[in-house]
């Protein structure tokens, strides 16, 4: 049975023209138990290129169909925490870019330690039974060298449609949960503290949700709390409106520690227990009148590429020249503050925890990241900023010869006023969370969503009653390198 993909199930509110390449649903595959036969099918799809007819109801994956997607959906998945961690790790490490490769070489008779070091050297892949079994065994079983190469090629070429490769080698340091193994629960002042429970035997996987879960993967009892705007926003919908199903986005974000650890490349979300109930309506409450019908307990996504693409020229120029400096321990820093009604950033009221009261921190570990993150496969620029944690903006001057008319900060700037930083980011990001540009996923039990954390923003939405039990597993891994920003050609083009 051939592997097929279909478009994600968009709601009527979505502008379908903006979601052409956003994501796909993969049919008939359990990513936790991929077989060699399935790899052979995928090999057929990858290496025997078939033309793609866009009028077909089902579009088959092709090696030459290198469109960039933000989310990959699998239905009816049975997945252990170990399998989810393995899948996330393999997806994170899927950096076997085939462009301009030298011929594949094999070395079957080198020591295991040698294999580990030599498996990927520069842009040359040195395959081996031992090394690739170690890397892919959790998903692929026992592979010989040729099968291992094909399995590696599948991970590199099929998943990167959703999770693009970031580099020319495996990421050997990708072992830690994106916020650090067991660090989030231990930091009780963090705004994330109530939301996450670590699976004891797989600390990279977190249990999230609502209600009380018993005897779950080594946790005798886990009391979960679904994050709600009622505890984080400056204002809230009235209790009467809440009864009528009115709600809000909680906090638009990227999965990232934003201090010390680099942002993960991929996040996997696995729905184990999904309560049913009537749909809700997200009300933006920002004077625009915007509202968005959503399923109960949805996770909402927007494209970072679209966020950049729809900006006017003067803001594109600013974005391509800017970097964001995040606060140390940003989730502790922001915890006393209150968010905007759209969940897109913080109100500036001076409520952030003073730097002197944060846990011990080092200036060298503060994150300074590009405002735009460049996808090295497609070359696309994604506007990837966590607005709640941003503290300063660093703007480079316009390049020589650029048109200065209408340009913002043509001579560059270091913006340290927190209110100005937030106002500028809000102006740049708010258009992309308009109702037609939001994908609210309608969760079913045993759904697995794998999303490109360096290409989308997402948020928890809605509210549950205390007796509504929701249980999900989340996994992401801190990367060993920071995202790449625009190159000189990008600056010349957009500045």
CORNOR-V92832 format. One record per residue. N is the residue number from 1. D_CENTER is the distance of its C-alpha to the mean C-alpha in Angstrom with 1 decimal. Layout:
((N D_CENTER) (N D_CENTER))
//
This chain:
((1 30.5) (2 28.2) (3 24.5) (4 23.5) (5 20.5) (6 20.8) (7 19.0) (8 16.7) (9 19.1) (10 19.0) (11 21.0) (12 24.1) (13 22.6) (14 20.1) (15 21.4) (16 21.1) (17 21.7) (18 18.4) (19 16.5) (20 18.5) (21 15.8) (22 12.8) (23 12.6) (24 15.3) (25 16.8) (26 18.2) (27 21.7) (28 23.8) (29 21.6) (30 20.8) (31 18.2) (32 19.7) (33 23.1) (34 23.0) (35 26.6) (36 28.3) (37 29.7) (38 26.3) (39 25.5) (40 28.8) (41 27.9) (42 24.7) (43 26.8) (44 29.1) (45 26.4) (46 25.0) (47 28.4) (48 30.8) (49 29.3) (50 30.0) (51 30.1) (52 27.7) (53 29.5) (54 27.4) (55 30.0) (56 29.4) (57 27.8) (58 25.9) (59 24.4) (60 24.5) (61 22.1) (62 23.8) (63 23.6) (64 24.2) (65 21.8) (66 19.2) (67 17.3) (68 13.6) (69 11.5) (70 8.1) (71 8.6) (72 11.3) (73 13.5) (74 16.2) (75 19.1) (76 21.6) (77 20.0) (78 21.8) (79 19.6) (80 20.7) (81 18.7) (82 19.9) (83 18.8) (84 15.3) (85 15.1) (86 16.9) (87 14.6) (88 11.4) (89 13.7) (90 15.2) (91 12.1) (92 11.1) (93 14.7) (94 15.2) (95 16.6) (96 19.9) (97 20.3) (98 23.6) (99 24.6) (100 27.9) (101 28.1) (102 31.5) (103 32.9) (104 31.5) (105 33.7) (106 34.3) (107 35.9) (108 36.8) (109 39.2) (110 37.4) (111 36.8) (112 33.6) (113 32.8) (114 33.5) (115 31.2) (116 28.3) (117 28.9) (118 30.0) (119 27.6) (120 25.6) (121 27.8) (122 26.7) (123 26.2) (124 28.5) (125 27.5) (126 30.1) (127 29.7) (128 31.3) (129 31.7) (130 31.1) (131 28.0) (132 26.1) (133 27.2) (134 25.8) (135 22.4) (136 22.2) (137 24.8) (138 22.6) (139 21.6) (140 24.5) (141 27.6) (142 30.4) (143 30.1) (144 32.7) (145 31.9) (146 31.8) (147 29.7) (148 27.3) (149 27.0) (150 26.3) (151 23.7) (152 22.0) (153 22.4) (154 20.8) (155 17.7) (156 17.6) (157 18.7) (158 17.5) (159 13.9) (160 13.1) (161 13.8) (162 10.4) (163 9.1) (164 11.4) (165 13.6) (166 13.5) (167 17.1) (168 20.2) (169 20.3) (170 18.7) (171 16.8) (172 19.5) (173 18.4) (174 15.1) (175 16.8) (176 15.7) (177 13.3) (178 10.7) (179 13.4) (180 16.2) (181 18.0) (182 20.1) (183 19.8) (184 18.2) (185 21.1) (186 23.6) (187 22.8) (188 24.4) (189 24.2) (190 20.4) (191 19.1) (192 16.7) (193 19.8) (194 20.9) (195 17.6) (196 17.0) (197 19.5) (198 19.2) (199 20.5) (200 23.5) (201 23.8) (202 20.1) (203 18.8) (204 15.3) (205 15.0) (206 15.3) (207 17.3) (208 16.3) (209 18.3) (210 21.8) (211 25.4) (212 27.0) (213 26.1) (214 28.9) (215 29.2) (216 25.6) (217 24.7) (218 27.0) (219 26.5) (220 29.9) (221 28.7) (222 25.4) (223 25.6) (224 22.3) (225 21.7) (226 19.3) (227 18.2) (228 20.4) (229 21.1) (230 24.6) (231 24.1) (232 21.8) (233 23.0) (234 26.2) (235 27.6) (236 27.1) (237 28.3) (238 31.7) (239 32.4) (240 34.3) (241 31.4) (242 29.1) (243 31.6) (244 31.5) (245 27.7) (246 26.6) (247 23.4) (248 20.6) (249 16.9) (250 16.4) (251 14.0) (252 11.5) (253 8.9) (254 6.0) (255 6.0) (256 8.8) (257 12.5) (258 13.5) (259 16.8) (260 18.0) (261 14.9) (262 12.6) (263 8.8) (264 7.2) (265 6.5) (266 5.2) (267 5.3) (268 8.4) (269 10.2) (270 14.0) (271 16.5) (272 19.8) (273 21.8) (274 21.2) (275 24.0) (276 25.5) (277 26.8) (278 27.5) (279 24.9) (280 24.3) (281 24.2) (282 21.8) (283 24.2) (284 23.0) (285 26.3) (286 26.1) (287 29.2) (288 27.8) (289 28.5) (290 25.1) (291 24.3) (292 22.0) (293 23.0) (294 20.3) (295 20.7) (296 21.3) (297 18.3) (298 15.7) (299 12.0) (300 11.8) (301 9.4) (302 10.4) (303 10.2) (304 10.2) (305 12.9) (306 14.9) (307 14.7) (308 16.4) (309 18.6) (310 20.3) (311 21.4) (312 25.1) (313 26.4) (314 27.2) (315 23.6) (316 22.2) (317 24.8) (318 23.7) (319 20.0) (320 20.8) (321 23.0) (322 21.1) (323 19.3) (324 18.0) (325 19.5) (326 18.0) (327 20.3) (328 21.1) (329 19.7) (330 18.0) (331 17.5) (332 21.2) (333 22.2) (334 20.8) (335 21.9) (336 25.4) (337 24.3) (338 23.6) (339 21.1) (340 21.9) (341 22.6) (342 19.6) (343 17.2) (344 16.3) (345 17.7) (346 20.8) (347 24.4) (348 26.5) (349 29.2) (350 29.5) (351 28.2) (352 25.7) (353 26.9) (354 29.1) (355 27.9) (356 31.0) (357 30.0) (358 26.6) (359 26.4) (360 27.7) (361 25.6) (362 26.1) (363 25.7) (364 24.8) (365 21.6) (366 20.4) (367 17.4) (368 18.4) (369 15.6) (370 16.1) (371 15.4) (372 14.4) (373 12.3) (374 14.2) (375 13.3) (376 16.2) (377 16.7) (378 17.0) (379 17.8) (380 15.8) (381 14.9) (382 11.8) (383 12.5) (384 9.9) (385 11.8) (386 11.6) (387 15.0) (388 16.2) (389 16.3) (390 17.7) (391 21.3) (392 22.7) (393 22.4) (394 24.0) (395 25.2) (396 26.9) (397 30.1) (398 30.5) (399 31.4) (400 35.1) (401 36.3) (402 33.5) (403 34.8) (404 34.9) (405 36.0) (406 33.6) (407 31.1) (408 29.5) (409 30.3) (410 32.0) (411 33.2) (412 29.9) (413 29.3) (414 28.0) (415 27.1) (416 27.4) (417 28.4) (418 25.6) (419 26.7) (420 26.7) (421 23.3) (422 21.9) (423 24.1) (424 23.0) (425 19.3) (426 20.0) (427 22.1) (428 19.6) (429 16.6) (430 18.6) (431 19.6) (432 16.2) (433 16.0) (434 19.4) (435 19.9) (436 20.2) (437 16.7) (438 14.9) (439 13.8) (440 14.7) (441 14.3) (442 17.7) (443 17.2) (444 19.9) (445 20.8) (446 19.5) (447 16.6) (448 13.7) (449 10.4) (450 8.3) (451 5.2) (452 4.4) (453 1.7) (454 5.4) (455 6.5) (456 5.7) (457 6.7) (458 7.6) (459 10.7) (460 13.1) (461 16.3) (462 19.9) (463 22.3) (464 24.0) (465 27.5) (466 28.2) (467 29.5) (468 26.5) (469 24.8) (470 21.1) (471 19.5) (472 16.1) (473 14.7) (474 11.3) (475 10.5) (476 8.4) (477 10.5) (478 11.4) (479 12.1) (480 15.7) (481 15.4) (482 14.0) (483 12.4) (484 15.3) (485 16.6) (486 19.1) (487 22.2) (488 25.8) (489 26.0) (490 23.1) (491 24.8) (492 28.1) (493 26.8) (494 25.0) (495 26.9))
//
